[in-house]
Amino acid sequence: MDKTLGIACTLGIGLTLDVEFQITREFSLRPTRLDCDFRQLEGLADTQRTYGFLCSLAPHVTFELDVDGDTSQEAVINAWNSQWVFVHLSIIGRHPLFGPFGRVGDRLTVQDMRIYPAAFWEPRPFPRTN
């Protein structure tokens, strides 16, 4: 029985796969699609902003970077440390790869995990100086 419980997934754009590729023991690339009605995506987003991003980019999602860990927290750390795969595959394929969304949970609920923006940042106002 697989003791790995935590999983962090990055949904990616720019790479089309036919089969799953195991890169290391902790992470793999696999084909995935978010081909569904936009109303079905509503339950996967926590905010209206995320839902808007999800609706606009979902048709372009082609792969998923799955990263395992003994806990969800360890999986997130491993996922952060495995982002180099996007750079390497972009260079090898001479085509940019982008991972705009992520999801974190455990192996038992992977299909029901909420999706969050992973590659966007919140703009912050610059501090004022006098």
Backbone bond lengths (Angstrom), bond angles and torsions (degrees), N, CA, C in turn:
res aa  C-N    CA-C-N  psi(-1)  N-CA   C-N-CA  omega(-1)  CA-C   N-CA-C  phi
1 M - - - 1.459 - - 1.522 109.69 -
2 D 1.324 115.58 138.19 1.457 121.48 -179.54 1.526 109.52 -74.97
3 K 1.343 116.99 121.54 1.460 120.16 -178.50 1.522 112.71 -85.97
4 T 1.340 117.96 -7.47 1.450 120.86 -179.73 1.514 109.90 -70.44
5 L 1.320 116.95 121.71 1.454 121.24 -177.71 1.519 113.26 -107.46
6 G 1.322 117.34 -39.35 1.463 120.18 -176.10 1.508 112.07 -83.35
7 I 1.323 115.76 146.59 1.455 121.22 175.68 1.523 109.00 -145.21
8 A 1.314 115.74 138.98 1.457 122.71 172.68 1.520 106.52 -125.53
9 C 1.304 117.12 128.72 1.458 122.13 -176.65 1.517 109.27 -119.30
10 T 1.318 115.93 138.53 1.452 121.81 172.01 1.518 106.65 -113.93
11 L 1.314 116.82 121.07 1.455 121.70 177.94 1.516 107.82 -84.38
12 G 1.332 116.70 126.81 1.449 120.58 -171.52 1.512 114.72 -118.09
13 I 1.326 113.71 160.55 1.458 123.75 178.81 1.524 107.80 -127.21
14 G 1.338 116.90 136.93 1.453 120.28 172.49 1.507 115.63 114.14
15 L 1.320 119.05 0.85 1.460 122.44 -179.16 1.525 107.98 -139.52
16 T 1.323 115.90 126.42 1.458 120.29 178.45 1.518 108.92 -106.34
17 L 1.314 116.28 124.00 1.466 122.39 -178.49 1.526 109.99 -118.78
18 D 1.330 115.40 148.94 1.463 121.12 173.89 1.524 111.47 -101.54
19 V 1.328 116.03 -28.80 1.462 121.34 -177.72 1.522 109.45 -136.21
20 E 1.326 116.05 166.59 1.460 121.81 177.82 1.527 109.80 -79.59
21 F 1.334 116.87 141.29 1.457 123.45 176.28 1.519 108.97 -118.54
22 Q 1.313 116.50 121.79 1.461 121.83 175.86 1.525 107.31 -86.72
23 I 1.334 117.14 110.83 1.468 121.87 -177.24 1.526 110.48 -82.02
24 T 1.310 116.85 -52.23 1.462 122.94 174.00 1.524 107.27 -136.54
25 R 1.310 116.51 -176.93 1.459 119.73 178.42 1.527 111.07 -62.33
26 E 1.341 115.91 -33.42 1.460 120.23 -175.30 1.525 114.62 -86.72
27 F 1.332 118.36 -26.93 1.459 115.83 -175.55 1.515 114.25 -141.77
28 S 1.343 112.68 154.66 1.459 120.60 -177.76 1.523 109.70 -145.15
29 L 1.310 115.07 158.66 1.457 122.80 173.88 1.513 107.65 -107.20
30 R 1.324 116.91 134.97 1.458 119.01 178.39 1.518 109.84 -142.42
31 P 1.326 115.90 151.11 1.463 118.41 178.20 1.523 110.25 -69.27
32 T 1.301 116.09 142.86 1.468 121.09 175.33 1.514 108.68 -155.33
33 R 1.281 115.87 157.70 1.459 122.73 178.37 1.521 109.24 -139.28
34 L 1.299 116.30 152.08 1.455 121.82 171.36 1.526 107.72 -115.96
35 D 1.327 115.78 49.68 1.461 121.46 179.69 1.518 109.65 -82.26
36 C 1.302 115.92 89.00 1.456 120.19 177.86 1.520 108.21 -151.44
37 D 1.297 115.42 168.00 1.455 121.75 178.22 1.530 109.29 -63.98
38 F 1.324 116.47 143.52 1.468 119.30 -177.22 1.520 112.60 -59.92
39 R 1.333 117.91 -26.17 1.467 119.92 178.91 1.530 111.26 -68.62
40 Q 1.336 117.46 -27.89 1.458 120.69 177.54 1.526 111.62 -72.30
41 L 1.317 117.69 -24.08 1.459 121.78 179.50 1.525 112.13 -75.33
42 E 1.317 116.91 -19.97 1.468 121.10 -175.33 1.524 112.10 -58.67
43 G 1.311 118.24 -38.40 1.455 121.27 -179.23 1.513 114.20 -73.25
44 L 1.342 117.42 -11.08 1.466 120.92 -179.33 1.521 113.13 -92.26
45 A 1.336 117.73 -10.35 1.464 121.69 -176.09 1.527 110.66 -110.15
46 D 1.332 115.44 141.84 1.466 121.04 179.23 1.516 113.41 -85.88
47 T 1.333 116.18 -28.03 1.464 119.78 -176.08 1.524 109.99 -128.49
48 Q 1.306 115.14 163.97 1.461 120.33 177.64 1.531 110.41 -66.10
49 R 1.310 116.26 -36.65 1.469 120.77 178.58 1.526 110.67 -62.36
50 T 1.328 117.19 -46.77 1.462 121.19 178.14 1.525 110.45 -62.68
51 Y 1.307 116.68 -40.82 1.457 120.80 178.69 1.528 110.40 -61.38
52 G 1.323 118.06 -41.14 1.465 121.71 177.17 1.520 111.98 -62.22
53 F 1.347 116.45 -46.91 1.467 120.40 176.18 1.520 110.65 -59.00
54 L 1.312 115.74 -45.21 1.454 121.56 -177.15 1.525 111.63 -62.68
55 C 1.324 117.04 -44.47 1.468 120.56 179.08 1.528 111.82 -63.73
56 S 1.329 116.93 -37.99 1.463 119.41 -177.20 1.529 113.03 -77.88
57 L 1.329 118.24 -30.57 1.459 120.27 -175.97 1.530 114.60 -104.15
58 A 1.324 118.55 -14.91 1.470 121.41 -176.58 1.530 113.67 -54.93
59 P 1.327 120.11 -40.74 1.467 118.59 -179.37 1.528 114.05 -64.56
60 H 1.331 116.75 -14.97 1.464 120.75 -176.79 1.529 113.32 -98.70
61 V 1.321 118.03 -8.69 1.468 121.70 -179.51 1.525 108.75 -68.08
62 T 1.351 116.13 128.21 1.467 120.67 -176.42 1.526 113.84 -126.37
63 F 1.330 117.03 -17.23 1.459 118.63 -178.51 1.518 110.72 -149.52
64 E 1.324 114.00 168.40 1.457 120.88 179.84 1.521 108.47 -136.85
65 L 1.322 116.02 133.61 1.458 122.62 173.28 1.522 106.34 -96.95
66 D 1.326 116.81 109.39 1.466 122.20 -179.93 1.514 109.23 -96.34
67 V 1.319 116.64 129.11 1.458 122.03 179.89 1.519 108.46 -126.51
68 D 1.325 116.00 127.19 1.459 122.21 -177.17 1.516 112.07 -98.26
69 G 1.307 115.35 157.86 1.452 123.82 173.50 1.516 109.01 -160.28
70 D 1.322 116.63 163.54 1.462 120.24 178.54 1.523 111.50 -67.78
71 T 1.339 116.36 -25.05 1.462 122.19 175.97 1.529 107.58 -134.92
72 S 1.315 116.59 167.57 1.469 120.25 176.89 1.520 110.98 -62.28
73 Q 1.343 116.76 -38.25 1.467 120.55 179.58 1.527 110.72 -63.84
74 E 1.323 117.47 -43.82 1.466 120.42 178.01 1.527 110.64 -64.56
75 A 1.331 117.09 -36.74 1.464 120.44 178.09 1.528 111.33 -63.91
76 V 1.338 117.48 -39.72 1.461 121.05 178.16 1.520 110.60 -64.66
77 I 1.323 117.29 -42.82 1.473 120.97 177.99 1.518 109.85 -62.06
78 N 1.333 117.09 -45.37 1.464 120.98 178.37 1.529 111.19 -62.61
79 A 1.334 117.12 -38.11 1.465 120.72 179.08 1.520 110.87 -64.79
80 W 1.325 116.08 -43.41 1.466 119.92 177.95 1.533 110.01 -60.42
81 N 1.323 116.80 -42.31 1.451 120.85 -178.55 1.523 113.79 -74.96
82 S 1.319 118.18 -10.36 1.468 120.52 -179.22 1.526 112.57 -102.56
83 Q 1.315 118.50 9.73 1.463 120.59 -178.87 1.528 112.84 -65.80
84 W 1.320 117.42 -14.01 1.461 120.74 177.48 1.523 111.70 -60.15
85 V 1.330 118.16 -23.95 1.466 120.63 -178.17 1.528 110.42 -61.64
86 F 1.341 118.00 -33.04 1.462 120.11 177.76 1.526 111.28 -64.50
87 V 1.320 116.15 -42.73 1.461 120.49 179.91 1.532 110.35 -65.70
88 H 1.318 117.17 -48.32 1.464 120.54 -178.16 1.528 111.59 -62.05
89 L 1.322 118.09 -46.89 1.459 120.41 -179.34 1.526 111.80 -68.59
90 S 1.315 117.69 -30.89 1.466 120.61 175.38 1.523 110.51 -65.11
91 I 1.327 116.68 -41.23 1.462 121.08 179.38 1.527 110.29 -68.42
92 I 1.325 116.85 -47.29 1.469 120.79 -178.62 1.527 110.80 -62.23
93 G 1.315 117.04 -44.70 1.457 120.72 -177.47 1.510 115.22 -86.30
94 R 1.334 116.16 -4.85 1.462 121.55 -177.24 1.527 111.55 51.68
95 H 1.322 113.55 42.15 1.464 121.28 -179.28 1.532 107.34 -152.63
96 P 1.326 117.85 131.29 1.467 118.55 -177.29 1.532 112.62 -69.89
97 L 1.323 115.51 137.96 1.460 122.22 172.70 1.517 107.33 -108.80
98 F 1.293 115.96 145.34 1.452 121.60 -174.56 1.518 108.09 -137.72
99 G 1.310 117.29 134.13 1.457 122.26 178.49 1.511 110.68 -117.32
100 P 1.356 118.44 80.23 1.458 120.13 -172.52 1.524 116.25 -77.32
101 F 1.324 118.05 -18.51 1.461 120.07 -175.71 1.515 111.52 -130.82
102 G 1.314 115.43 153.26 1.455 121.06 176.57 1.509 110.39 -139.00
103 R 1.314 114.89 167.58 1.463 121.39 172.54 1.514 108.19 -152.81
104 V 1.325 116.11 147.44 1.455 122.19 -175.24 1.518 108.16 -133.84
105 G 1.317 115.57 140.51 1.460 119.76 177.70 1.502 111.28 179.49
106 D 1.323 115.44 -148.18 1.453 119.22 175.94 1.521 108.97 -121.90
107 R 1.301 115.99 165.56 1.469 121.94 -174.97 1.528 112.69 -59.58
108 L 1.308 118.14 -26.59 1.462 120.76 -176.54 1.525 112.27 -75.79
109 T 1.339 117.46 -25.60 1.464 120.41 -175.68 1.519 112.67 -118.52
110 V 1.328 118.28 24.17 1.461 121.50 -172.10 1.531 112.25 -58.44
111 Q 1.318 119.65 -34.59 1.457 120.95 -178.88 1.524 112.70 -76.34
112 D 1.326 117.92 -20.45 1.462 121.79 -177.45 1.526 113.66 -101.08
113 M 1.325 118.27 6.37 1.456 120.86 -176.00 1.526 110.97 -71.75
114 R 1.314 115.97 141.19 1.460 121.59 175.62 1.529 109.33 -69.17
115 I 1.323 115.32 150.61 1.461 122.19 179.44 1.524 108.12 -105.75
116 Y 1.331 116.55 138.13 1.461 121.34 -179.94 1.527 109.43 -130.96
117 P 1.331 118.09 153.10 1.464 120.34 175.78 1.523 109.46 -66.47
118 A 1.321 117.12 124.50 1.455 120.81 -175.51 1.522 112.74 -104.85
119 A 1.299 117.88 -24.44 1.458 119.71 -174.05 1.521 112.26 -117.16
120 F 1.309 117.01 22.09 1.450 120.92 178.01 1.518 108.43 -115.74
121 W 1.289 117.28 153.83 1.452 120.53 178.37 1.514 108.52 -126.80
122 E 1.288 115.07 152.45 1.462 121.66 177.62 1.517 108.66 -83.95
123 P 1.324 117.79 122.79 1.464 118.56 176.64 1.529 110.75 -65.39
124 R 1.284 116.78 136.67 1.461 122.50 179.43 1.531 108.37 -115.96
125 P 1.313 116.92 141.35 1.465 118.41 177.68 1.523 110.44 -68.57
126 F 1.308 114.55 145.02 1.454 118.94 176.43 1.513 109.78 -70.31
127 P 1.331 117.72 140.42 1.462 118.69 178.18 1.535 110.14 -66.48
128 R 1.290 114.41 142.85 1.461 119.21 179.50 1.517 109.76 -87.30
129 T 1.285 115.61 139.19 1.461 120.34 175.27 1.527 107.91 -122.03
130 N 1.274 115.39 144.84 1.479 119.98 -179.24 1.491 110.68 -104.44
